């Protein structure tokens, strides 16, 4: 098994749902569930914790335009409920669901690429303090 892997940018691997180390294996097991490890290089995905990041980005960049479309239809045309169900609903689903997977893959690949980890407090010993 290869011990050294060249760094691959997160946009190259993450958006495609590929392993951030080898670029060949898959990150996902299903739509959004992260695999335990890469099936090609064996990278343990235990480090991956994108939390609510993908949902946050989708809310900011996809849901807001969807809501604005619904509000515009209502204010401009006093659209009945069935118009909202046929226009606003599918528009919201089409702009909110598909970006979740590439964004989650990009966040996982970015965590690996930049060696992100949980923050820790740096403590100084009392002897190192200046008086």
N, C-alpha and C positions, 0 to 999 in steps of 0.2 A: 504494500500500500504506500502511496506517495506521502511523504512527510512534509514537504514544502509546497505551498499553493500560492500562485501569484495573486495579488489583490485584484478583485473584480469589483468595479463600481456598483453600488446598490441599485442604480437605475437599470443596469444591464440585467441583473439577476432578479431582483425583487419584483419589478413590475411584471415579469414573466412567471413568477412563482417558482423560481429555481433556487437551488442551494447557493447560499452566499459564498461558500468556500470553493466548490468545484464547478458550479454553474451548470451541472448536468442533472443532478437529482432534483426531486420536488420538495417544496416546503410544505405543501398542503396535502391533507388526507381528507378529501371532501371539499366543500365550498370554502369554509373559513377555518376549519380545524387544522392546527399545526401538527405535523408528524412528530413522533418522538426523536427520529434521527434521519439523516440522509441515507437513501438506499444505495447510493453510489460510493460516497467517500466516508460515510459513517459519522458525520458531524452530529453531535448531540445538540438538539434544538432547545435544550433546557434553559439556555440563556435568553431565549426569545420571550419578551413580554411587551407586546405592543399596546396592551391594555385597551383603552377607549380611543386611542389615537385615530384609527381609521374612521370610526363613527364621528368623531369631532370634525375631521376634515370634510367628510361627506355632508354633515349638517351645515358647516360654514359655506361650502362651495356648491352644493347641489340642492339642498332642501330650501335654502333661502330663495333661489330663483323659482322653485316650484311653488312656494307660497306666494311669491309676488305674481306669478301667472294666475293663480286662483283669485287673488285679490283684484287684479286687473280685470279678469273676466267678470267678476261680480260687480265692480264699480262701473266699468264701461258699458256692459251689456245687461246687467241684472240677470245673469245666466241662471237658469233653473238648476236644480240639484243634479238632474241626469246629465247635463252638459259638464258639470264639474266631475262627475263620475267617469265620463267618457274621455275628457280632455286632461284635467288636472291630475286625476288618479294615475293613469298610465304614464304621464309625463314624470310624475314624482317617482314612480317605480323604476322607470327607465334611467333616471338621472341619479338615483340614490343607491340602488342595489349593485349594479355592475362595477362601480369604482371601489367597493369595499375590499375585494380580493387583491387587486394590484396595490392599493395603498397599504394593506396589511403586509403584503410581501415586501414592499419597499421599506417599511419600518423595521421588519425583522432583519432584512439584509443590511440596513443602515446600522442597526445595533451591533451586528457582527463586524462590519467594515470598520466602524469607528471605535470598536471595543467598549461599547457603552455598558455600564453596570450600575447597580444601585449605589446611590450616594452614601458616603461615610463621613462622619465627623472626624476632623484631624485634631487630635488632642496633643497638647504640649505638656511636657513634664514640668513640675514646679522648679526644677533646677535650671531650666532653660529660660525662665522668665527674667527679664531685666528689671532691676529695681530703680 
